[in-house]
Amino acid sequence: MRVLAGIIVAIAVVFIGVMGFYWMRDGSLESAGREMDQKLEGLDRTTEPLQESIGGVGEGVKETIDNATDGDDKT
């Protein structure tokens, strides 16, 4: 539980730090939010192949579990 809480706190601190940097640089929260949106959108496009492969792994695990628990001893 401490590891998960630490990860969440670290992500929040980084987000607030980056948002604060853009806010000080641009002078408004609206502009800072727009900048963050553009950066996160670019990150999403960059990691799209990774997201798809992780989704495929998840589907494979689900299928394996379904096959193992379907009551058929042939698996």
PDB file of N, CA, C and O in Angstrom:
ATOM      1  N   MET A   1       0.824  -1.193   0.000  1.00  0.00           N
ATOM      2  CA  MET A   1       0.000   0.000   0.000  1.00  0.00           C
ATOM      3  C   MET A   1       0.874   1.265   0.000  1.00  0.00           C
ATOM      4  O   MET A   1       0.533   2.259  -0.641  1.00  0.00           O
ATOM      5  N   ARG A   2       1.996   1.218   0.720  1.00  0.00           N
ATOM      6  CA  ARG A   2       2.880   2.383   0.762  1.00  0.00           C
ATOM      7  C   ARG A   2       3.494   2.664  -0.598  1.00  0.00           C
ATOM      8  O   ARG A   2       3.689   3.822  -0.967  1.00  0.00           O
ATOM      9  N   VAL A   3       3.801   1.608  -1.348  1.00  0.00           N
ATOM     10  CA  VAL A   3       4.399   1.803  -2.671  1.00  0.00           C
ATOM     11  C   VAL A   3       3.398   2.490  -3.589  1.00  0.00           C
ATOM     12  O   VAL A   3       3.747   3.435  -4.296  1.00  0.00           O
ATOM     13  N   LEU A   4       2.161   2.020  -3.580  1.00  0.00           N
ATOM     14  CA  LEU A   4       1.121   2.627  -4.419  1.00  0.00           C
ATOM     15  C   LEU A   4       0.894   4.083  -4.032  1.00  0.00           C
ATOM     16  O   LEU A   4       0.786   4.952  -4.897  1.00  0.00           O
ATOM     17  N   ALA A   5       0.824   4.346  -2.733  1.00  0.00           N
ATOM     18  CA  ALA A   5       0.636   5.728  -2.270  1.00  0.00           C
ATOM     19  C   ALA A   5       1.833   6.585  -2.682  1.00  0.00           C
ATOM     20  O   ALA A   5       1.663   7.738  -3.076  1.00  0.00           O
ATOM     21  N   GLY A   6       3.033   6.031  -2.592  1.00  0.00           N
ATOM     22  CA  GLY A   6       4.223   6.779  -3.006  1.00  0.00           C
ATOM     23  C   GLY A   6       4.206   7.121  -4.479  1.00  0.00           C
ATOM     24  O   GLY A   6       4.579   8.228  -4.869  1.00  0.00           O
ATOM     25  N   ILE A   7       3.772   6.169  -5.308  1.00  0.00           N
ATOM     26  CA  ILE A   7       3.680   6.406  -6.755  1.00  0.00           C
ATOM     27  C   ILE A   7       2.659   7.503  -7.046  1.00  0.00           C
ATOM     28  O   ILE A   7       2.910   8.396  -7.855  1.00  0.00           O
ATOM     29  N   ILE A   8       1.516   7.429  -6.389  1.00  0.00           N
ATOM     30  CA  ILE A   8       0.468   8.432  -6.613  1.00  0.00           C
ATOM     31  C   ILE A   8       0.949   9.814  -6.179  1.00  0.00           C
ATOM     32  O   ILE A   8       0.720  10.799  -6.881  1.00  0.00           O
ATOM     33  N   VAL A   9       1.612   9.894  -5.029  1.00  0.00           N
ATOM     34  CA  VAL A   9       2.122  11.172  -4.546  1.00  0.00           C
ATOM     35  C   VAL A   9       3.188  11.714  -5.502  1.00  0.00           C
ATOM     36  O   VAL A   9       3.203  12.908  -5.799  1.00  0.00           O
ATOM     37  N   ALA A  10       4.073  10.845  -5.980  1.00  0.00           N
ATOM     38  CA  ALA A  10       5.127  11.284  -6.906  1.00  0.00           C
ATOM     39  C   ALA A  10       4.524  11.836  -8.194  1.00  0.00           C
ATOM     40  O   ALA A  10       4.962  12.876  -8.686  1.00  0.00           O
ATOM     41  N   ILE A  11       3.531  11.154  -8.738  1.00  0.00           N
ATOM     42  CA  ILE A  11       2.869  11.621  -9.959  1.00  0.00           C
ATOM     43  C   ILE A  11       2.198  12.975  -9.713  1.00  0.00           C
ATOM     44  O   ILE A  11       2.291  13.878 -10.545  1.00  0.00           O
ATOM     45  N   ALA A  12       1.526  13.110  -8.571  1.00  0.00           N
ATOM     46  CA  ALA A  12       0.851  14.368  -8.257  1.00  0.00           C
ATOM     47  C   ALA A  12       1.853  15.514  -8.110  1.00  0.00           C
ATOM     48  O   ALA A  12       1.610  16.619  -8.594  1.00  0.00           O
ATOM     49  N   VAL A  13       2.972  15.251  -7.444  1.00  0.00           N
ATOM     50  CA  VAL A  13       3.977  16.296  -7.253  1.00  0.00           C
ATOM     51  C   VAL A  13       4.574  16.730  -8.592  1.00  0.00           C
ATOM     52  O   VAL A  13       4.764  17.921  -8.838  1.00  0.00           O
ATOM     53  N   VAL A  14       4.866  15.758  -9.451  1.00  0.00           N
ATOM     54  CA  VAL A  14       5.418  16.089 -10.770  1.00  0.00           C
ATOM     55  C   VAL A  14       4.406  16.893 -11.581  1.00  0.00           C
ATOM     56  O   VAL A  14       4.763  17.886 -12.214  1.00  0.00           O
ATOM     57  N   PHE A  15       3.146  16.464 -11.561  1.00  0.00           N
ATOM     58  CA  PHE A  15       2.105  17.175 -12.305  1.00  0.00           C
ATOM     59  C   PHE A  15       1.974  18.613 -11.814  1.00  0.00           C
ATOM     60  O   PHE A  15       1.931  19.550 -12.612  1.00  0.00           O
ATOM     61  N   ILE A  16       1.913  18.778 -10.493  1.00  0.00           N
ATOM     62  CA  ILE A  16       1.771  20.123  -9.934  1.00  0.00           C
ATOM     63  C   ILE A  16       3.009  20.968 -10.246  1.00  0.00           C
ATOM     64  O   ILE A  16       2.891  22.160 -10.530  1.00  0.00           O
ATOM     65  N   GLY A  17       4.181  20.359 -10.195  1.00  0.00           N
ATOM     66  CA  GLY A  17       5.404  21.093 -10.513  1.00  0.00           C
ATOM     67  C   GLY A  17       5.438  21.567 -11.951  1.00  0.00           C
ATOM     68  O   GLY A  17       5.764  22.723 -12.220  1.00  0.00           O
ATOM     69  N   VAL A  18       5.104  20.681 -12.875  1.00  0.00           N
ATOM     70  CA  VAL A  18       5.102  21.052 -14.300  1.00  0.00           C
ATOM     71  C   VAL A  18       4.028  22.100 -14.574  1.00  0.00           C
ATOM     72  O   VAL A  18       4.261  23.065 -15.302  1.00  0.00           O
ATOM     73  N   MET A  19       2.852  21.900 -13.985  1.00  0.00           N
ATOM     74  CA  MET A  19       1.760  22.858 -14.169  1.00  0.00           C
ATOM     75  C   MET A  19       2.166  24.228 -13.613  1.00  0.00           C
ATOM     76  O   MET A  19       1.888  25.258 -14.227  1.00  0.00           O
ATOM     77  N   GLY A  20       2.822  24.234 -12.457  1.00  0.00           N
ATOM     78  CA  GLY A  20       3.293  25.489 -11.869  1.00  0.00           C
ATOM     79  C   GLY A  20       4.332  26.175 -12.743  1.00  0.00           C
ATOM     80  O   GLY A  20       4.338  27.400 -12.865  1.00  0.00           O
ATOM     81  N   PHE A  21       5.218  25.378 -13.354  1.00  0.00           N
ATOM     82  CA  PHE A  21       6.223  25.949 -14.252  1.00  0.00           C
ATOM     83  C   PHE A  21       5.552  26.649 -15.432  1.00  0.00           C
ATOM     84  O   PHE A  21       5.896  27.785 -15.760  1.00  0.00           O
ATOM     85  N   TYR A  22       4.590  25.968 -16.072  1.00  0.00           N
ATOM     86  CA  TYR A  22       3.902  26.586 -17.205  1.00  0.00           C
ATOM     87  C   TYR A  22       3.089  27.803 -16.774  1.00  0.00           C
ATOM     88  O   TYR A  22       2.987  28.780 -17.516  1.00  0.00           O
ATOM     89  N   TRP A  23       2.512  27.744 -15.572  1.00  0.00           N
ATOM     90  CA  TRP A  23       1.722  28.861 -15.063  1.00  0.00           C
ATOM     91  C   TRP A  23       2.611  30.085 -14.862  1.00  0.00           C
ATOM     92  O   TRP A  23       2.238  31.195 -15.241  1.00  0.00           O
ATOM     93  N   MET A  24       3.792  29.885 -14.263  1.00  0.00           N
ATOM     94  CA  MET A  24       4.702  31.020 -14.056  1.00  0.00           C
ATOM     95  C   MET A  24       5.236  31.542 -15.380  1.00  0.00           C
ATOM     96  O   MET A  24       5.388  32.750 -15.565  1.00  0.00           O
ATOM     97  N   ARG A  25       5.520  30.627 -16.300  1.00  0.00           N
ATOM     98  CA  ARG A  25       6.079  31.052 -17.581  1.00  0.00           C
ATOM     99  C   ARG A  25       5.056  31.810 -18.424  1.00  0.00           C
ATOM    100  O   ARG A  25       5.377  32.841 -19.014  1.00  0.00           O
ATOM    101  N   ASP A  26       3.822  31.297 -18.481  1.00  0.00           N
ATOM    102  CA  ASP A  26       2.807  31.875 -19.360  1.00  0.00           C
ATOM    103  C   ASP A  26       1.923  32.910 -18.674  1.00  0.00           C
ATOM    104  O   ASP A  26       1.341  33.762 -19.346  1.00  0.00           O
ATOM    105  N   GLY A  27       1.813  32.853 -17.348  1.00  0.00           N
ATOM    106  CA  GLY A  27       1.064  33.862 -16.620  1.00  0.00           C
ATOM    107  C   GLY A  27      -0.401  33.575 -16.409  1.00  0.00           C
ATOM    108  O   GLY A  27      -1.087  34.375 -15.774  1.00  0.00           O
ATOM    109  N   SER A  28      -0.912  32.469 -16.914  1.00  0.00           N
ATOM    110  CA  SER A  28      -2.313  32.151 -16.666  1.00  0.00           C
ATOM    111  C   SER A  28      -2.500  30.645 -16.585  1.00  0.00           C
ATOM    112  O   SER A  28      -1.783  29.878 -17.229  1.00  0.00           O
ATOM    113  N   LEU A  29      -3.475  30.237 -15.785  1.00  0.00           N
ATOM    114  CA  LEU A  29      -3.765  28.815 -15.669  1.00  0.00           C
ATOM    115  C   LEU A  29      -4.369  28.256 -16.953  1.00  0.00           C
ATOM    116  O   LEU A  29      -4.155  27.088 -17.281  1.00  0.00           O
ATOM    117  N   GLU A  30      -5.109  29.064 -17.669  1.00  0.00           N
ATOM    118  CA  GLU A  30      -5.707  28.611 -18.926  1.00  0.00           C
ATOM    119  C   GLU A  30      -4.618  28.245 -19.930  1.00  0.00           C
ATOM    120  O   GLU A  30      -4.680  27.198 -20.573  1.00  0.00           O
ATOM    121  N   SER A  31      -3.647  29.097 -20.053  1.00  0.00           N
ATOM    122  CA  SER A  31      -2.537  28.838 -20.970  1.00  0.00           C
ATOM    123  C   SER A  31      -1.712  27.647 -20.491  1.00  0.00           C
ATOM    124  O   SER A  31      -1.265  26.834 -21.300  1.00  0.00           O
ATOM    125  N   ALA A  32      -1.509  27.543 -19.175  1.00  0.00           N
ATOM    126  CA  ALA A  32      -0.761  26.410 -18.625  1.00  0.00           C
ATOM    127  C   ALA A  32      -1.506  25.098 -18.883  1.00  0.00           C
ATOM    128  O   ALA A  32      -0.892  24.091 -19.236  1.00  0.00           O
ATOM    129  N   GLY A  33      -2.811  25.114 -18.709  1.00  0.00           N
ATOM    130  CA  GLY A  33      -3.614  23.916 -18.982  1.00  0.00           C
ATOM    131  C   GLY A  33      -3.570  23.529 -20.445  1.00  0.00           C
ATOM    132  O   GLY A  33      -3.499  22.345 -20.773  1.00  0.00           O
ATOM    133  N   ARG A  34      -3.611  24.507 -21.324  1.00  0.00           N
ATOM    134  CA  ARG A  34      -3.536  24.232 -22.762  1.00  0.00           C
ATOM    135  C   ARG A  34      -2.193  23.588 -23.112  1.00  0.00           C
ATOM    136  O   ARG A  34      -2.135  22.637 -23.892  1.00  0.00           O
ATOM    137  N   GLU A  35      -1.129  24.111 -22.533  1.00  0.00           N
ATOM    138  CA  GLU A  35       0.217  23.568 -22.771  1.00  0.00           C
ATOM    139  C   GLU A  35       0.319  22.129 -22.263  1.00  0.00           C
ATOM    140  O   GLU A  35       0.874  21.262 -22.938  1.00  0.00           O
ATOM    141  N   MET A  36      -0.226  21.883 -21.059  1.00  0.00           N
ATOM    142  CA  MET A  36      -0.210  20.524 -20.505  1.00  0.00           C
ATOM    143  C   MET A  36      -1.017  19.575 -21.389  1.00  0.00           C
ATOM    144  O   MET A  36      -0.595  18.443 -21.627  1.00  0.00           O
ATOM    145  N   ASP A  37      -2.159  20.020 -21.871  1.00  0.00           N
ATOM    146  CA  ASP A  37      -2.972  19.190 -22.762  1.00  0.00           C
ATOM    147  C   ASP A  37      -2.194  18.804 -24.018  1.00  0.00           C
ATOM    148  O   ASP A  37      -2.231  17.650 -24.445  1.00  0.00           O
ATOM    149  N   GLN A  38      -1.496  19.763 -24.603  1.00  0.00           N
ATOM    150  CA  GLN A  38      -0.714  19.477 -25.809  1.00  0.00           C
ATOM    151  C   GLN A  38       0.390  18.476 -25.520  1.00  0.00           C
ATOM    152  O   GLN A  38       0.621  17.567 -26.317  1.00  0.00           O
ATOM    153  N   LYS A  39       1.073  18.625 -24.401  1.00  0.00           N
ATOM    154  CA  LYS A  39       2.169  17.707 -24.048  1.00  0.00           C
ATOM    155  C   LYS A  39       1.639  16.309 -23.761  1.00  0.00           C
ATOM    156  O   LYS A  39       2.231  15.321 -24.197  1.00  0.00           O
ATOM    157  N   LEU A  40       0.529  16.214 -23.032  1.00  0.00           N
ATOM    158  CA  LEU A  40      -0.037  14.903 -22.717  1.00  0.00           C
ATOM    159  C   LEU A  40      -0.606  14.225 -23.959  1.00  0.00           C
ATOM    160  O   LEU A  40      -0.540  13.002 -24.084  1.00  0.00           O
ATOM    161  N   GLU A  41      -1.164  15.009 -24.877  1.00  0.00           N
ATOM    162  CA  GLU A  41      -1.668  14.455 -26.138  1.00  0.00           C
ATOM    163  C   GLU A  41      -0.517  13.872 -26.961  1.00  0.00           C
ATOM    164  O   GLU A  41      -0.649  12.801 -27.552  1.00  0.00           O
ATOM    165  N   GLY A  42       0.597  14.578 -26.993  1.00  0.00           N
ATOM    166  CA  GLY A  42       1.773  14.075 -27.696  1.00  0.00           C
ATOM    167  C   GLY A  42       2.305  12.806 -27.055  1.00  0.00           C
ATOM    168  O   GLY A  42       2.713  11.881 -27.757  1.00  0.00           O
ATOM    169  N   LEU A  43       2.305  12.751 -25.732  1.00  0.00           N
ATOM    170  CA  LEU A  43       2.751  11.554 -25.016  1.00  0.00           C
ATOM    171  C   LEU A  43       1.833  10.377 -25.322  1.00  0.00           C
ATOM    172  O   LEU A  43       2.298   9.250 -25.493  1.00  0.00           O
ATOM    173  N   ASP A  44       0.530  10.639 -25.390  1.00  0.00           N
ATOM    174  CA  ASP A  44      -0.427   9.585 -25.701  1.00  0.00           C
ATOM    175  C   ASP A  44      -0.177   9.017 -27.094  1.00  0.00           C
ATOM    176  O   ASP A  44      -0.206   7.801 -27.279  1.00  0.00           O
ATOM    177  N   ARG A  45       0.068   9.885 -28.076  1.00  0.00           N
ATOM    178  CA  ARG A  45       0.344   9.417 -29.437  1.00  0.00           C
ATOM    179  C   ARG A  45       1.648   8.641 -29.503  1.00  0.00           C
ATOM    180  O   ARG A  45       1.750   7.658 -30.236  1.00  0.00           O
ATOM    181  N   THR A  46       2.639   9.073 -28.748  1.00  0.00           N
ATOM    182  CA  THR A  46       3.946   8.417 -28.751  1.00  0.00           C
ATOM    183  C   THR A  46       3.867   7.015 -28.166  1.00  0.00           C
ATOM    184  O   THR A  46       4.524   6.097 -28.658  1.00  0.00           O
ATOM    185  N   THR A  47       3.071   6.844 -27.123  1.00  0.00           N
ATOM    186  CA  THR A  47       2.989   5.547 -26.446  1.00  0.00           C
ATOM    187  C   THR A  47       1.855   4.663 -26.954  1.00  0.00           C
ATOM    188  O   THR A  47       1.569   3.631 -26.348  1.00  0.00           O
ATOM    189  N   GLU A  48       1.211   5.037 -28.040  1.00  0.00           N
ATOM    190  CA  GLU A  48       0.082   4.257 -28.556  1.00  0.00           C
ATOM    191  C   GLU A  48       0.459   2.811 -28.899  1.00  0.00           C
ATOM    192  O   GLU A  48      -0.305   1.910 -28.552  1.00  0.00           O
ATOM    193  N   PRO A  49       1.586   2.538 -29.556  1.00  0.00           N
ATOM    194  CA  PRO A  49       1.940   1.133 -29.814  1.00  0.00           C
ATOM    195  C   PRO A  49       2.115   0.321 -28.519  1.00  0.00           C
ATOM    196  O   PRO A  49       1.729  -0.846 -28.455  1.00  0.00           O
ATOM    197  N   LEU A  50       2.692   0.943 -27.505  1.00  0.00           N
ATOM    198  CA  LEU A  50       2.857   0.271 -26.221  1.00  0.00           C
ATOM    199  C   LEU A  50       1.504  -0.019 -25.595  1.00  0.00           C
ATOM    200  O   LEU A  50       1.298  -1.094 -25.033  1.00  0.00           O
ATOM    201  N   GLN A  51       0.589   0.921 -25.685  1.00  0.00           N
ATOM    202  CA  GLN A  51      -0.750   0.725 -25.131  1.00  0.00           C
ATOM    203  C   GLN A  51      -1.457  -0.435 -25.820  1.00  0.00           C
ATOM    204  O   GLN A  51      -2.117  -1.242 -25.164  1.00  0.00           O
ATOM    205  N   GLU A  52      -1.323  -0.520 -27.134  1.00  0.00           N
ATOM    206  CA  GLU A  52      -1.968  -1.602 -27.871  1.00  0.00           C
ATOM    207  C   GLU A  52      -1.375  -2.957 -27.509  1.00  0.00           C
ATOM    208  O   GLU A  52      -2.111  -3.934 -27.365  1.00  0.00           O
ATOM    209  N   SER A  53      -0.056  -3.029 -27.360  1.00  0.00           N
ATOM    210  CA  SER A  53       0.567  -4.311 -27.027  1.00  0.00           C
ATOM    211  C   SER A  53       0.206  -4.742 -25.610  1.00  0.00           C
ATOM    212  O   SER A  53       0.001  -5.930 -25.362  1.00  0.00           O
ATOM    213  N   ILE A  54       0.126  -3.796 -24.681  1.00  0.00           N
ATOM    214  CA  ILE A  54      -0.287  -4.140 -23.318  1.00  0.00           C
ATOM    215  C   ILE A  54      -1.735  -4.606 -23.306  1.00  0.00           C
ATOM    216  O   ILE A  54      -2.086  -5.518 -22.557  1.00  0.00           O
ATOM    217  N   GLY A  55      -2.573  -3.994 -24.121  1.00  0.00           N
ATOM    218  CA  GLY A  55      -3.961  -4.445 -24.240  1.00  0.00           C
ATOM    219  C   GLY A  55      -4.032  -5.865 -24.778  1.00  0.00           C
ATOM    220  O   GLY A  55      -4.856  -6.661 -24.326  1.00  0.00           O
ATOM    221  N   GLY A  56      -3.170  -6.189 -25.745  1.00  0.00           N
ATOM    222  CA  GLY A  56      -3.123  -7.550 -26.282  1.00  0.00           C
ATOM    223  C   GLY A  56      -2.672  -8.554 -25.234  1.00  0.00           C
ATOM    224  O   GLY A  56      -3.197  -9.666 -25.177  1.00  0.00           O
ATOM    225  N   VAL A  57      -1.713  -8.177 -24.411  1.00  0.00           N
ATOM    226  CA  VAL A  57      -1.266  -9.061 -23.330  1.00  0.00           C
ATOM    227  C   VAL A  57      -2.406  -9.290 -22.345  1.00  0.00           C
ATOM    228  O   VAL A  57      -2.623 -10.412 -21.888  1.00  0.00           O
ATOM    229  N   GLY A  58      -3.123  -8.238 -22.025  1.00  0.00           N
ATOM    230  CA  GLY A  58      -4.263  -8.362 -21.112  1.00  0.00           C
ATOM    231  C   GLY A  58      -5.326  -9.292 -21.654  1.00  0.00           C
ATOM    232  O   GLY A  58      -5.873 -10.107 -20.913  1.00  0.00           O
ATOM    233  N   GLU A  59      -5.623  -9.182 -22.931  1.00  0.00           N
ATOM    234  CA  GLU A  59      -6.607 -10.080 -23.550  1.00  0.00           C
ATOM    235  C   GLU A  59      -6.116 -11.525 -23.518  1.00  0.00           C
ATOM    236  O   GLU A  59      -6.903 -12.442 -23.281  1.00  0.00           O
ATOM    237  N   GLY A  60      -4.809 -11.734 -23.757  1.00  0.00           N
ATOM    238  CA  GLY A  60      -4.247 -13.088 -23.711  1.00  0.00           C
ATOM    239  C   GLY A  60      -4.339 -13.694 -22.325  1.00  0.00           C
ATOM    240  O   GLY A  60      -4.653 -14.876 -22.179  1.00  0.00           O
ATOM    241  N   VAL A  61      -4.068 -12.893 -21.311  1.00  0.00           N
ATOM    242  CA  VAL A  61      -4.169 -13.377 -19.928  1.00  0.00           C
ATOM    243  C   VAL A  61      -5.616 -13.725 -19.606  1.00  0.00           C
ATOM    244  O   VAL A  61      -5.888 -14.757 -18.995  1.00  0.00           O
ATOM    245  N   LYS A  62      -6.540 -12.865 -20.017  1.00  0.00           N
ATOM    246  CA  LYS A  62      -7.968 -13.128 -19.768  1.00  0.00           C
ATOM    247  C   LYS A  62      -8.391 -14.423 -20.440  1.00  0.00           C
ATOM    248  O   LYS A  62      -9.091 -15.237 -19.837  1.00  0.00           O
ATOM    249  N   GLU A  63      -7.973 -14.619 -21.676  1.00  0.00           N
ATOM    250  CA  GLU A  63      -8.331 -15.833 -22.403  1.00  0.00           C
ATOM    251  C   GLU A  63      -7.735 -17.072 -21.731  1.00  0.00           C
ATOM    252  O   GLU A  63      -8.400 -18.103 -21.635  1.00  0.00           O
ATOM    253  N   THR A  64      -6.501 -16.979 -21.272  1.00  0.00           N
ATOM    254  CA  THR A  64      -5.855 -18.093 -20.586  1.00  0.00           C
ATOM    255  C   THR A  64      -6.595 -18.448 -19.307  1.00  0.00           C
ATOM    256  O   THR A  64      -6.807 -19.626 -19.018  1.00  0.00           O
ATOM    257  N   ILE A  65      -6.987 -17.443 -18.542  1.00  0.00           N
ATOM    258  CA  ILE A  65      -7.725 -17.696 -17.308  1.00  0.00           C
ATOM    259  C   ILE A  65      -9.090 -18.291 -17.613  1.00  0.00           C
ATOM    260  O   ILE A  65      -9.530 -19.214 -16.928  1.00  0.00           O
ATOM    261  N   ASP A  66      -9.763 -17.775 -18.631  1.00  0.00           N
ATOM    262  CA  ASP A  66     -11.062 -18.334 -19.017  1.00  0.00           C
ATOM    263  C   ASP A  66     -10.930 -19.793 -19.437  1.00  0.00           C
ATOM    264  O   ASP A  66     -11.767 -20.620 -19.073  1.00  0.00           O
ATOM    265  N   ASN A  67      -9.890 -20.114 -20.196  1.00  0.00           N
ATOM    266  CA  ASN A  67      -9.678 -21.500 -20.617  1.00  0.00           C
ATOM    267  C   ASN A  67      -9.358 -22.410 -19.436  1.00  0.00           C
ATOM    268  O   ASN A  67      -9.786 -23.564 -19.404  1.00  0.00           O
ATOM    269  N   ALA A  68      -8.614 -21.899 -18.477  1.00  0.00           N
ATOM    270  CA  ALA A  68      -8.225 -22.712 -17.329  1.00  0.00           C
ATOM    271  C   ALA A  68      -9.378 -22.941 -16.362  1.00  0.00           C
ATOM    272  O   ALA A  68      -9.368 -23.920 -15.616  1.00  0.00           O
ATOM    273  N   THR A  69     -10.364 -22.063 -16.362  1.00  0.00           N
ATOM    274  CA  THR A  69     -11.450 -22.174 -15.393  1.00  0.00           C
ATOM    275  C   THR A  69     -12.790 -22.519 -16.025  1.00  0.00           C
ATOM    276  O   THR A  69     -13.829 -22.333 -15.392  1.00  0.00           O
ATOM    277  N   ASP A  70     -12.793 -23.015 -17.255  1.00  0.00           N
ATOM    278  CA  ASP A  70     -14.057 -23.305 -17.921  1.00  0.00           C
ATOM    279  C   ASP A  70     -14.617 -24.678 -17.573  1.00  0.00           C
ATOM    280  O   ASP A  70     -15.699 -25.032 -18.040  1.00  0.00           O
ATOM    281  N   GLY A  71     -13.913 -25.452 -16.771  1.00  0.00           N
ATOM    282  CA  GLY A  71     -14.395 -26.774 -16.374  1.00  0.00           C
ATOM    283  C   GLY A  71     -14.012 -27.874 -17.319  1.00  0.00           C
ATOM    284  O   GLY A  71     -14.291 -29.040 -17.041  1.00  0.00           O
ATOM    285  N   ASP A  72     -13.388 -27.555 -18.419  1.00  0.00           N
ATOM    286  CA  ASP A  72     -12.961 -28.564 -19.398  1.00  0.00           C
ATOM    287  C   ASP A  72     -11.546 -29.004 -19.032  1.00  0.00           C
ATOM    288  O   ASP A  72     -10.642 -28.172 -18.954  1.00  0.00           O
ATOM    289  N   ASP A  73     -11.346 -30.296 -18.809  1.00  0.00           N
ATOM    290  CA  ASP A  73     -10.038 -30.806 -18.394  1.00  0.00           C
ATOM    291  C   ASP A  73      -9.064 -30.920 -19.547  1.00  0.00           C
ATOM    292  O   ASP A  73      -7.918 -31.312 -19.332  1.00  0.00           O
ATOM    293  N   LYS A  74      -9.471 -30.594 -20.763  1.00  0.00           N
ATOM    294  CA  LYS A  74      -8.578 -30.699 -21.919  1.00  0.00           C
ATOM    295  C   LYS A  74      -7.587 -29.550 -21.975  1.00  0.00           C
ATOM    296  O   LYS A  74      -6.609 -29.620 -22.720  1.00  0.00           O
ATOM    297  N   THR A  75      -7.809 -28.521 -21.225  1.00  0.00           N
ATOM    298  CA  THR A  75      -6.899 -27.373 -21.264  1.00  0.00           C
ATOM    299  C   THR A  75      -5.697 -27.732 -20.477  1.00  0.00           C
ATOM    300  O   THR A  75      -4.774 -26.925 -20.356  1.00  0.00           O
TER     301      THR A  75
END
